Structure formats: C-alpha cells, structure tokens
Amino acid sequence: MSDTPVRKAKVACLLSGNGTTMSALLFQSRLEDCPYEIVLVASNNPDAPGLAIAASEGIATFAHSHKGLEREEHEAIMDAALRESGAEYLAFCGYMRILTGDFVQRWEGRMVNTHPSLLPKYKGLDTHQRAIDAGDPFGGCTVHLVTPELDSGPVLGQMPVAILPDDRADSLARRVILAEYQLYPRCLADYVGRAYRADWLFEKVRALSLALPEAEERESHGSPGFRTGGNSGKFFAHFNDQHHGSRHIAVLVKTSGVDEVVGLTETAPDTYFKPAYYGASGWVGIILNRPGVDWENVAEWLQRSWRSVAPKRLTRMLDIADEF
C-alpha cells in the first residue's frame, strides 16, 4: 500500500480571527503522507489576520462580512464560495457564526470542529473557568463532527490537559490550545483519509455483505471473502487490497460474463477494472479507494452477485417481488 500515491481530500477552513488553529491544519497538510490539502480559507471577517497567513502560504482566500445580511443570505454567499473551491470537507477554526440547520444539512458528515472542553462537559462558552470552578482535575479539547445541536456531534478525538492548583481560565486556555494544535490535525487527517484506508473500506463492504440473507465471511486465497451459508455455499464477493500487483482497493463481484466485464471496464475505467485471475471468470472489480464512491451502487452489485449464487429458496421472494 505504501507505493500508492496519497489522494488528498480537499478541505476548506472557516475562521473569524487569528488563524492559529487553521495554521496547525495547514502546516500538517504539507507533510508528505497527510491525506488532506487546504483549498480555501474563508471568513466572515474581511480583516481576519488568518486570511493574511493563508494568502502568504499560497492558499486561496475568501471573505464576506455578515453585517447587514440575513443569516441565510450570508450563508448562501459563503456556501457558493466553498463549493466553487471544490471543498469536500469543512474545518471550523474559530468561525464565530451560528449555523442554520439548512447549512448543516447541506454539509452533513463533512464538517469538523474543535471545542475547548472534554465534551459532553461544558458545551458553549467559558469552558475553562467552568472546569476550574467544578474542581475538575482535567480540562482539555475535543474534535467532533458538526451537527445542528451545538457542540453535540460525534466525537472524533479528545485530549485531556491537567488543571494546575493555581490555574486561571487564561492560563489553562494557553495549554489547551497547544493540545488542540496537536489533536485537530490528527483527527481531521484520520477522518477525511478513512475512505482511502483498506480497514475502513473493508468494514463498509463487510457490513453490506453480511446484511444479505445467510451470508457469511470466509477467507479465500488469503483474502477476505463472502459467500452464501452452508456446506454448498458459493462466494459472491471478494475483498481486494491491492493484490496481484493491483493498485486498487476493491470489492470483486460476479457479472453476467466476460463481455459485461469488458464493457464496464472500457466505459468506466475509473470505477471498474478486470481483476487478475478472476476477470476471466466474469468477475469485475469495483474500485473503492477513489473519490465519490456510490455505496448504494456497491450494495446493489453485492446483492446482484449474491443473488446469482444463492439457493432458490432464498431468491424466490425476490423473484416474486420483481414481477410487480
């Protein structure tokens, strides 16, 4: 896998101030094996110092003040710029705007934020003082996905920071931000890079395959495979992690024959390939380590492949349903 070029996910950062958190993400992105790149730094504050930092590093910037605009109107302007940049994910770096539900829904599952507490403790503001007042031994920071409810999205990572006996909110904050600079880039990289990792892709294929009736996991020639159950079960899918010299991470499924394999690989070579050994038997590889995988289409292929080898007692109800 190390010989495969890292495909960089495109990330836009949103900020309102100094841009120190954005800078941590930006300089991490310059490391060779980082799975993301910063394609835009956007702000609701045209005078935000973070914009100058980004521009000096050759990153495109966009700014539009929210003053005098309805929230939805300003979000539409920002959204257009984000999409024009090609951003696939948004990283919030001190963006001091409350988002509408419509904006969150449009970017659902693709927005990452950091918060200066160990969530679910101390959502909102004054997090450091609240932790000190409560007598907590630790403050810290959390990286999480953005959802409509404030500071309540799924947690991607946390880092505790010890509270010292003489700490004040500002002294604790100075150490928590250092932890944040370490945690945020790591969590963002793990999250946006997961779709190109064999372990994550395998779990997606595994869940879809085992959801089919009486499907079971079974190793085949040293690789994971899935087959119908019972002693006479037949394989309907194989997971391919760059085997036989292939650069692809893929799931192999059965087609109607070699002619269909040729047709698929010629018309959509970025999606399908003819796998070594299996291709001659009518199997096609669906490439998974690529942008924009249509998982509904993968599920349909798995069901079709399963159906081609499953016993009639399992497929009979599907055959009846197809008649209507």
C-alpha positions in Angstrom: 0.0 0.0 0.0 2.9 2.4 0.6 3.5 2.6 -3.2 0.1 4.0 -3.9 0.0 7.9 -4.1 -1.9 9.5 -1.3 -5.1 11.0 -2.6 -5.6 14.4 -0.9 -9.1 15.2 0.4 -10.0 18.9 -0.3 -10.7 20.9 2.9 -11.8 24.5 3.3 -11.2 26.2 6.7 -13.6 28.8 8.1 -12.3 31.3 10.6 -13.1 34.7 12.1 -9.8 35.6 13.8 -6.1 35.0 14.1 -6.0 31.7 12.2 -3.6 29.8 14.6 -5.8 26.7 14.5 -6.0 26.9 10.8 -2.2 27.2 10.6 -1.9 24.0 12.6 -4.1 22.3 10.0 -2.3 24.0 7.1 1.3 23.0 8.1 0.2 19.5 8.8 -1.2 19.3 5.3 2.3 20.0 3.9 3.6 16.7 5.3 4.0 14.1 2.6 1.7 11.5 3.9 -1.1 13.9 5.0 -4.4 12.8 3.4 -5.8 16.4 3.0 -5.0 19.7 1.4 -6.3 23.2 2.3 -8.0 24.6 -0.8 -9.6 27.7 0.7 -9.6 29.8 3.9 -12.9 31.7 4.2 -14.1 34.2 6.7 -17.0 36.4 7.7 -14.4 39.0 8.8 -12.5 40.6 5.9 -9.9 41.9 8.4 -9.2 38.5 10.0 -5.5 38.0 10.4 -5.9 34.4 9.5 -6.6 35.4 5.9 -3.2 37.0 5.6 -1.5 33.9 6.9 -3.3 31.7 4.4 -2.5 34.1 1.5 1.2 34.2 2.4 1.2 30.4 2.2 -0.3 30.5 -1.3 -3.8 29.4 -0.1 -6.9 30.9 -1.8 -9.0 33.1 0.5 -12.5 34.4 0.5 -14.1 36.9 2.8 -17.6 38.4 3.1 -18.9 40.3 6.1 -22.1 39.1 7.6 -23.1 42.6 8.7 -26.3 43.9 7.3 -27.3 40.4 5.9 -29.8 37.9 7.0 -28.1 34.7 8.3 -29.4 32.6 5.3 -28.3 35.3 2.8 -24.7 35.3 4.2 -24.6 31.5 4.4 -25.6 31.3 0.7 -22.7 33.5 -0.2 -20.2 31.5 1.8 -21.6 28.2 0.6 -21.2 29.2 -3.0 -17.5 30.1 -2.4 -16.9 26.9 -0.6 -18.4 24.8 -3.4 -16.6 26.7 -6.1 -13.3 25.9 -4.3 -14.0 22.1 -4.7 -14.0 21.6 -0.9 -15.2 18.2 0.2 -14.9 18.9 3.9 -15.1 22.0 6.1 -12.9 22.6 9.1 -14.0 25.2 11.5 -11.1 27.2 13.1 -12.8 29.8 15.3 -15.6 30.7 13.0 -17.8 32.8 15.2 -21.1 32.3 13.4 -24.1 30.1 14.5 -25.1 27.9 11.5 -28.6 27.3 10.3 -30.0 23.8 10.1 -30.1 24.1 6.3 -26.4 24.8 6.0 -25.5 22.0 8.4 -27.7 19.6 6.4 -26.1 20.5 3.1 -22.6 19.6 4.6 -23.8 16.8 6.9 -21.0 14.5 7.9 -18.4 16.7 6.2 -17.9 19.4 8.9 -15.3 19.1 11.7 -14.9 21.4 14.6 -12.8 21.7 17.8 -14.1 22.7 21.2 -12.0 23.6 24.3 -13.5 21.1 26.8 -13.9 17.4 27.2 -17.3 17.1 25.7 -20.1 16.5 26.7 -18.9 18.6 29.5 -19.1 22.4 29.2 -20.7 23.0 25.9 -20.8 26.6 24.8 -18.6 29.4 26.3 -16.4 29.9 29.4 -15.3 26.3 29.3 -12.1 26.7 31.2 -13.5 28.6 34.1 -16.4 26.2 34.4 -13.9 23.3 34.6 -11.9 25.1 37.3 -15.0 26.0 39.3 -16.2 22.4 39.2 -12.9 21.2 40.7 -12.1 19.0 37.7 -8.6 17.5 37.6 -8.5 18.0 33.8 -9.7 20.4 31.2 -8.9 19.6 27.5 -10.2 19.7 24.0 -12.5 17.7 21.7 -12.6 17.3 18.0 -16.1 16.5 16.8 -18.4 16.5 13.8 -20.8 19.4 13.5 -24.5 18.7 13.9 -27.5 21.1 14.3 -27.2 20.9 18.1 -24.3 23.0 19.5 -21.2 21.0 20.4 -23.1 17.7 20.3 -21.8 15.9 17.2 -20.0 12.6 17.3 -16.6 12.8 18.9 -13.5 12.1 16.8 -10.9 12.6 19.5 -10.1 14.2 22.8 -7.0 15.2 24.7 -7.1 16.0 28.5 -4.9 18.8 29.9 -4.2 18.8 33.7 -5.6 21.7 35.7 -2.9 23.1 38.0 -3.7 24.3 41.5 -3.1 28.0 40.6 -4.7 27.9 37.1 -6.9 30.6 35.9 -9.1 30.4 32.8 -6.4 32.2 30.7 -3.5 30.1 31.9 -5.4 26.9 31.3 -6.5 28.1 27.9 -2.9 28.6 26.8 -2.1 25.0 27.4 -5.4 23.6 26.0 -4.7 25.4 22.7 -1.4 23.7 22.4 -3.1 20.3 22.8 -5.6 21.4 20.2 -2.9 22.1 17.7 -1.8 18.5 18.1 -5.2 16.9 18.2 -7.1 18.7 15.5 -4.8 17.9 12.5 -4.5 14.2 13.6 -8.3 13.8 13.9 -9.0 15.6 10.7 -6.5 13.5 8.8 -7.9 10.3 10.2 -11.5 11.3 9.4 -11.0 12.6 5.8 -8.5 9.8 5.0 -10.6 6.9 6.2 -12.3 6.5 2.8 -9.0 5.5 1.3 -7.9 3.1 4.0 -8.3 -0.6 3.5 -9.6 -1.2 7.0 -12.4 1.3 6.8 -13.4 0.2 3.3 -13.4 -3.4 4.3 -15.8 -2.7 7.2 -18.1 -1.0 4.8 -18.1 -4.0 2.4 -18.4 -6.4 5.3 -21.5 -4.7 6.7 -23.2 -4.6 3.3 -22.3 -8.2 2.5 -23.3 -9.7 5.8 -26.7 -7.9 5.6 -27.6 -10.2 2.8 -29.6 -13.4 3.8 -27.5 -16.2 5.2 -24.2 -14.6 4.1 -21.1 -15.5 5.9 -17.5 -14.3 5.9 -14.9 -16.8 4.7 -11.2 -16.4 3.7 -10.5 -17.1 0.1 -6.9 -17.5 -1.2 -5.6 -15.5 1.8 -8.1 -12.6 1.4 -11.5 -11.9 3.0 -14.5 -13.1 1.0 -18.2 -13.5 1.4 -20.4 -16.4 0.5 -23.8 -17.9 0.9 -24.1 -20.1 4.0 -24.0 -23.9 4.3 -21.7 -26.5 3.1 -22.6 -25.8 -0.5 -22.2 -22.1 -0.2 -20.7 -20.1 -3.0 -18.7 -16.9 -3.0 -20.4 -13.7 -4.2 -17.7 -11.2 -3.2 -14.0 -10.9 -2.6 -12.2 -8.0 -0.9 -9.1 -7.0 -2.8 -6.4 -4.9 -1.0 -4.0 -4.3 -3.9 -3.5 -7.9 -4.6 -1.7 -9.4 -7.6 0.1 -6.1 -8.4 -3.1 -4.1 -8.5 -3.1 -0.5 -7.1 -6.7 -0.8 -6.3 -8.6 -1.5 -3.1 -11.7 -3.1 -4.4 -14.6 -5.5 -4.0 -14.9 -8.2 -6.7 -18.4 -9.2 -7.7 -19.9 -11.5 -10.3 -21.2 -10.2 -13.6 -23.1 -11.9 -16.4 -19.8 -12.8 -18.1 -16.6 -11.6 -19.7 -18.4 -9.4 -22.2 -20.0 -7.4 -19.4 -16.6 -7.1 -17.6 -15.1 -5.7 -20.8 -18.0 -3.3 -21.3 -17.8 -1.9 -17.7 -14.0 -1.5 -17.7 -14.0 0.2 -21.0 -16.8 2.7 -20.3 -16.0 3.4 -16.7 -12.3 2.7 -16.1 -12.2 4.9 -13.0 -14.8 2.8 -11.4 -14.3 -0.8 -12.6 -11.3 -2.9 -13.6 -10.7 -6.5 -14.7 -9.1 -8.3 -11.8 -6.2 -10.8 -12.3 -7.4 -14.4 -12.5 -11.0 -13.6 -11.5 -11.7 -11.4 -14.6 -11.6 -14.4 -17.0 -14.4 -16.0 -14.9 -16.7 -13.0 -15.2 -15.8 -11.1 -12.0 -15.3 -7.4 -12.1 -13.5 -5.2 -9.5 -15.3 -2.1 -8.1 -12.6 0.4 -7.2 -13.2 1.7 -3.6 -10.1 3.9 -3.0 -11.3 6.8 -5.1 -13.4 9.9 -4.5 -17.2 9.8 -4.8 -17.8 6.1 -4.2 -21.6 5.4 -4.7 -22.2 3.0 -1.8 -25.8 2.4 -2.9 -24.4 1.1 -6.2 -21.9 -1.1 -4.4 -24.8 -2.5 -2.3 -26.8 -3.2 -5.5 -23.8 -5.0 -7.0 -23.3 -7.1 -3.9 -27.0 -8.1 -3.9 -26.9 -8.9 -7.6 -23.8 -11.0 -7.1 -25.2 -12.8 -4.1 -28.4 -13.5 -6.0 -26.5 -15.1 -8.8 -25.2 -17.8 -6.5 -27.8 -18.0 -3.7 -30.1 -21.1 -3.5 -33.5 -20.7 -5.0 -35.2 -20.9 -1.6 -33.5 -17.6 -0.7 -34.1 -15.8 -4.0 -37.7 -16.9 -4.6 -39.2 -14.0 -2.8 -37.0 -11.5 -4.7 -38.1 -13.1 -7.9 -41.7 -12.7 -7.0 -41.1 -9.0 -6.0 -39.5 -8.3 -9.4 -42.7 -9.3 -11.1 -44.6 -6.3 -9.6 
